[in-house]
Amino acid sequence: MSKTDFKTYYANPEFRKKHIAYMMERVPCPDCHFVTPRSNMTRHKRGRNHRNRMKQIENDKSKILEENLKLKAQIDRLKNHFDTLKDLLPREFESDEE
């Protein structure tokens, strides 16, 4: 659609009303989930609020990854401990799965 076509289309009051409503609709930012009008999305992405929220998201992700690594290490230690205890048990106490 060229500029002249849009101008003639935008002159239609019904289209103009729908278009303004669409542009003023509040939508979440796909990156930081901050809710802002569609017409301000580009401005929001360049702003301080978006940068701060993205930094916070990165910090949260790194904390979650650290916790995940700690939990994996604990699971591995428990598995090793379980295997050690299993080896120490006499054979008569083992389950009848075999």
Buried (B, 14 or more C-beta within 10 A) or exposed (E): EEEEEEEEEEEEEEEEEEBEEEEEEEEEBEEBEBEBEEEEBEEBBEBEEBEEBBEEEEEEEEEEEEEEEEEEEEEEEEEEEEEEEEEEEEEEEEEEEE
